[in-house]
Amino acid sequence: MSTKNMLVVDPVMGMAGDMFSAALIGLGVPAPVIIGAMERAARLLGEAKINAEVVNMSKEPGIHLRVDLETNDPHLTAGDARKYLETAIQREHLCLPYATLARQTLEILIAAERQAHSGGRLDFGELAVTPIGIAHTPYKHEAPYQPRQSEIGEFYVEIFPEFAVGLVGVEKLSYVYMVSYLHQSHGYSLTVTPPWQVDERPQQVGLFASRSPNRPSPLGLTLAEVRQIEGNRIYTGPLDLFDGTPVVDIKPHLRTLDETDFGNDGWLADSDHLRLHKEGIPHYHGGEESVLHEAQDILLDVIGAAKGLDFLKVPLDNVVCLTPIAVGGGEIRFSHGVLPVPAPAVIAILKRHRMPHVSGPVDVELLTPTGAALLAALHPKWRPRDLASESKTIRRGLGLGTRKLEPLNGLWLALRRDEDSTQ
């Protein structure tokens, strides 16, 4: 019988990428090895300063990585993220198994982001819409049926901060379509009488042949002139909306595609891409790629984990994860707004990779998307925590999170002798 080392991961209080790297330092990786790799990876997108702090605990010391990021570009498309990761892998001279682990972790994150954003949200059979901003107009009690270009007053849409990055490029457009939720609409009829009918026997038309604001799904569509962008505000020409109307989407008006005699083609002007649209030629939209948020953080966490495992030469075909994995609870606020824990990307990873998990034991986020993706990429054997044995433990490492929690906000890693394995 021969033996080899086995890596045991114990996410009894969840797992985050920096906690995993910190625990690897506890297992014996010199802190400068991991910190150097993480800082070099972070510098591909901005700047980072990372310090390893040793925290004396009652039974064993824990390691906390203090990460200070100065990010140049917090969001990356999947394609760009792959390029940056590949550059980091080559710079760190990672051996193939650990380079593969890093690539698989990123791919799991990309797939989870795509699923989280494309799945939509269904509630009792009805589609839900998300407001992205609020329209501000002079109309407090009455709004015109059609916007009047000569109307006096201030018109603008204030985009919520978490959606403000979506305004990039709008300043080059002369007109946009505002899709609004007509929140003062009450009830509807499937036949309506147009308000300008003055005949003795006015004609009735079907609701869907009219622009009545009272509809089963009270969505409004307004073609608005773009006059100025200031921060997260779009100042426009007149809008036929009540003050305070929620705006749920903004789409560009393109003179060429919409075949109008006004406006411009914005950032698409004179591009081959516009020609493909005009000629109806199928093509790929690069902007339709999944977008990774907090990309600098992801990149340094993935490289730090791969570098540490490479240094220890941990056999990746012999990894065990103790279950269940604690995911936490409550709510989290990040680039998408306020969402319940676990985050949608974490849920996607848990389901796809059939990871045994449990809510709690505290109402904070314990399992992050990067932590879940890294754990899934390790392809561990799942073993109940209460059946685990520590009799063959060689070394243990404790990576600490940023929160002071009870139980301890920590991730345990252990290297053990696995006498049941053969080489």
Helices and strands as residue ranges (DSSP letters): E 4-10, H 17-27, H 31-42, E 46-55, E 62-71, E 76-77, H 78-92, H 96-118, E 122-123, E 126-127, E 133-136, E 156-159, G 161-167, G 170-172, E 175-181, E 191-192, E 205-206, G 207-209, E 219-230, E 233-236, E 246-252, H 255-258, G 266-268, H 272-278, G 286-288, E 291-292, H 295-312, E 319-323, E 325-326, E 331-334, E 337-340, H 344-352, E 357-358, H 369-377, E 381-384, G 385-387, E 393-400, E 410-418
